[in-house]
């Protein structure tokens, strides 16, 4: 047995990007259906990073999704760059007049899912066998639900917001793909311990990169550079803490607060962009079109930026009859994507060790860091990039 639904926009991918787009379209009076092969519980229990730029926070609050980011998130007015065993604070408020917020991506999803459910959104999770075709004419999305029934969605536009393993990406004909692989990964751990610092610490050491982040008063998130082939199960708590303590050691006496490691994983990453982000009546958004190294905290923010722009162009196309509106989407989105790609690449190469680096390379890297923290102009560039460039 099969059913057919007709809607204006079919959104493949029900993570934060897909839900935010559906929410913004709802505000504009445009119908959408959201489908995702994950269950709501799976998304809610997958831990992801959570640094939100100033405009991402404004988007959540001003669009009526939730103000929990303000009441339960943690405003960070800066970060520390640590090298040579000494921390150097980059004061975002002083340099850029802005902050970022520590608010896990899972909570962004929870807020968006509640908002769409509250507003009667058509959300379909836990599906399988998703197919998309007819993108040059009348797009169709087909899938199988949990009961084994086949369903079809006929739409005027399909949005692929289905992440880095996107099935929609391959449907963009004659696309250009730009990517860079990195010879290292992040070993990420969740630990039961009080916060070691009030703000994030980005560390460059002779042993490799480390990042000290926070989650709650009792659980913290930390990362250190490792080989992509590392097996996280082979690492004991003591070995993990030895790496972290060694990389954070310094003359200023700073010391991490220890605790049991409750989760460990290895996170390979790369830089990737696909252009164009539109083909006929199909458009891509978020990780389906681009991914960045996590060093610059840009992934979720870029996805929210994409759908903010896309919602504006869809509204112009639908309500103002502007058939050319969607032609603007790729250029508007990618202008920010490439700025974020550069920022993420710069942060990554400035703070990580490369196995083939010479002594010259290491000293040059330290010189770059010293130049950055001793220059108000350099520190301001970092502050502006980290808290997010204003939307136009």
N, C-alpha and C positions, 0 to 999 in steps of 0.2 A: 504494500500500500504506500502511496506517495502523496504528498501535499505540495501545493504551489503557493508561495507568498509573493506579492508584488509590493515593492517599496521604492523609494527614491535612491537611497544609498545602501549598498550592502557592504559591511565592514568585516573583513576577514582578519581576526585577531582581536581578542577581548581583554588585552592588557591595558595599562594606563593610556597608551596612545589611542587605541581604538575606542575605549570608553570616553575619553575626553572629547574626541571628535564627535561621537554620538551625542554627548551632552551639549556641545556647542551647536550642533545642528538642531537639536531639540529646541534650544532657546530661539533659534532662527525660524522655527516652524517647519523644519525639513525632517521627513521621516527617515529612519534607518533601522536596519537589523544587524545585530552583532553576533558573529559565530566564532567559537574557539574550541580546539580539540582538547584543551585542558579543562579540568573541573575548577570550580571556584575555589574549592579547598586546596587543590594543588597550587594554584597561584598564590593564595593567601599564606601558604606555608613554605614558599620558596624565598629564602633570604637573598635580598639584593641590596646593593648600595643605596644610599639615600641622602645625597647632598643636592638641595634644590636652590637654583638661582633665585634672585630677587623676583624676576618676572614670572617664574614658574609658581612661586608662592602667591603672587598677585592673581594669577590666572585661576588657581584653585579657589581662592577666597572671593574674588570679585565676581566670578561666574556662578557663585552659589553652591559649589560642590561641598565645601566644608571649611570651617576655620580651625579645625583641629591642629593643623600645622602650626598655627600661632599659639594654641593653648597647650599642646603636648609635644610639639617639635622644639628643637633647641636652636636659638639664633646664635650664629657664630659670626663675630665681627672681625675675624682674622684667622690665619693659619701660621704655623711655624715651619720655617725651612731649617733643617738641622744638618750641619756638615762640619767636619773637623772637630766633632764632639761638642759643638755649641749650637744652641737654638737662636734663630733670628725671626722675630715676629713680623709678619706682614699685616698691617692694620688696615683692613678693608674700609672701615668707616672713615678713617682719617684720609685715606688715599683716594677712595672712589665714592664715598658717601653711601655705601651699600653694605648689606650683609648677605650671607647665605644661611640656609636652615638645614640642620641635620634632622631628617624625617624619612624613615625607611620607605623604599619603593612599595613594599607590601602594604603599608598604611595608605599610600596614595591610591593604590588599587582598591582597598577597602572603602575609602571615602567615595571614589568614583562609582563603585558598584552600588553602594547604598543610594547615591544620588540618582543613578539611572533607574534603580528599582523603585525608588520613591516616586519618580516621574513617569512610571509605567513603561520604561524602555523594553524593547524586544531583544532579550539577551539569551543566547543559546549556547550553553557550555557542555563539555563532555561529548562532543560529536566526533565522528570518524569519517574517513574516505572523502575528504573535501576536494571538490573539483571546481575550477573556474574556467569558463570559456565564453566566447562571443564578445570579447572585449572591444572589438572594432565596430560592433553593431549594438545588440541588446545583451548586455552582460547577464550571465547566469551563474549562480553558485549552487552546487549540489552537495549534499552531505547525508550521512546516515546518523540517526539519533541513537540514544542509548538502548532503545527498544528494538533496534534493527530496521526501523522504517526509513525509507528514503524521502528526502525533502528537496525542494527546489525553490530558490529565491530569484525572482526576476527583478532586475534593478536598472536604473538609468546610469548608475555609476558604481564601480566596485573600488574599494580602497583596500590595498594590501598593507595591513598593519600587523603582519604575522611574524615579526621578529627576524633574527639573523638566519633562520632556516626557512625563510619564506618560500611558499609555493607560488606566490604571485610574481616574485622577482623575475623568474624565467620567462614570463609572458611578455615582458617588455622587449620588443624586437629591436635589434641593432643597437643594443645598449653598450655604452662604454663602461668598463669596470676598472677602477683604480684601487690598488691595494698595496700594503706594505706588511710583511711578516716581521715579527720581532723574535730574537733568539732566546727569549726568556719568558717566564710566566710569573704569576703571583701565587704564593702559598698563603691562602686565607684561613684564618682561624677565628672562631668565636670562643671567648673565654669567660668564665665566671670570676669576675674581679671588679673592684671599683674602678672608676676612671683614673687613668694615669695622668691625664692633662685635660683642661677644659675645652681645648680646640684640637683640630687635627695637626699631627706632626709628620711632615714629609722629610724623610731622612736619606741622605746620600752618605754611604760609608765605604770603606775599602772592601768590606765583605759583600756589599750590594745594597740595594734599595730596601727601605722599610717604611710602612705607613701605620701610624697609630691613630685609630678612630674610636668613636664611642657609639654605644647603642642605648643603654639604660644605666641606672645607678648601680646595677649588679652584673651586667653583661656587656662586654666590649668586643669590638671587631678590630683585628690587626692583620697586616699583610707583610710578607717579605719576599724579595726577588728569589726565584729558584729556576731550575731547568724545567722546560715544559714536560719532560718525561718523568718527573718525580712522582712517586707513589705516596699519596698522603697517609695511607694506612701504615707505611713503614716508619713513620716519624712518631717517636714517643713525646710525651709532654715535656720531659726534660730537654730533649734535643731541640724542640721548637723554642722553648724559653731561652736556651743557650744562644740560638741564632738572634733572637730579638734583643736580648740584653747586650750581646756583643755589638750589634749594629747601632744601638742607642747609647752606648757608653760614651762618656765624655768628661772633660775637666770641670764641667759645671755641676757635677754630682747628680744629674737627673737619673732616676731609676724607675723602671716600670713596676707596676703592682701585679704580682703573679696571681694565678688561680688555675683551676682545672680547665683543660681544653675540651669543649663540648661539641665542637664541629671543626672539621678540617677539610680543605679542598684545594685543588690546583686549578688556577684560572689562566689558560693561555689567552692571548688577545692579539688583535691586529687592527690596522687601519684599513677601512674599506669604504668606497663610494661608488654608487652606480648612477649613471646619468644617461638619458633623462629619467625623471621620476614619474613620467606619464606616458602611456601608450593607449591611444584611443580613449575609451571610457574606463580605463584602469589607471589608478594612481597609487604610488607607494608612499609610505610614511614611516618614520622611525628606523629601527634596526633593519627593516626590510630593504631600505635604500642605502643605509650607511651605518658603520660601527666605528667607534673610536676606542683607543686605549683608555682604561679607567683612570689613569693618572690625573687627568684634568677634570674629572667628575662631570662629564658632558653628556653621557648617553641618554639618560632619561630626560634631561633638559632639552636636548635636540629633538627628541620625539614629541614632547609637548609643544615646542616651537613649530615643528612641522604642521601639526594638526591645527594649531591656532591660525597659521597662514592658510592652510587648506580650507578650513571652515569659512574663512572670509571669501575665498575665491569661489567656493561652491555656492555660497549665498548670493554672490554677484551673478553667477550663472543661472541660478534658479529664479530668484526674485526680480532681477533686473534684465533678464533675457540676454545676458552678455555671453554669447557663445565662445568668445575668445578668452574668457576669464581663466580657465584652467591652464591656458598656455603660459600664464605668468607664474604658476606654482613652482615649477622646477627652478627657475632663476631666483625667485625670492627665497626659496628654502635653501638652495645650495650656496647662496651668498653667505649665509650664516654657518652652514655645514663646513665649508672650507676654512673659515676663520677658526671654528672649533677643532677641525682636524689639525691645523697648524699649532694651536695652543696645546692640544693633547700630545702631539708629537714632540713639541718643545719641552714640555714638562717631563715627558718620558725619557727623552735622550739626555736631558740635563741631570737627571737623578739616578738613572740606572747604570750599572756597570756592563760593559761589553767584554766578552771573553777574548776578543782580539785587540783590545785597547792597549796602546803603548803607554809608557810613562808620560810622554808628551800629552796624549789624550786625557789622561787622568788629571794632570796639572791644569790643562786648559779647562776641563770641566769645573774644577775648583775655582779657577779664575772667573768663569762665567757666573757661578753662584755668588762669589764675593762681590763682583760687579753689580749683580742684581740687588743684593740686600743693602749695598752702600749707596745706591742711586735711587732718589725719590722717583725719577721718571721710570726706571726699570721696575721698581716695586709697584708703581701705579699701574703699569701695563699688566702685571700679574693680577693685581686686585680687580681691575676692570674685567679681565678675561674670566677670572674665577667666579665672580658674582654675576656675570652675564652682561652682554652688550644690550643696550636698550633696543626695543622693537620699534620699527618705523612703519 
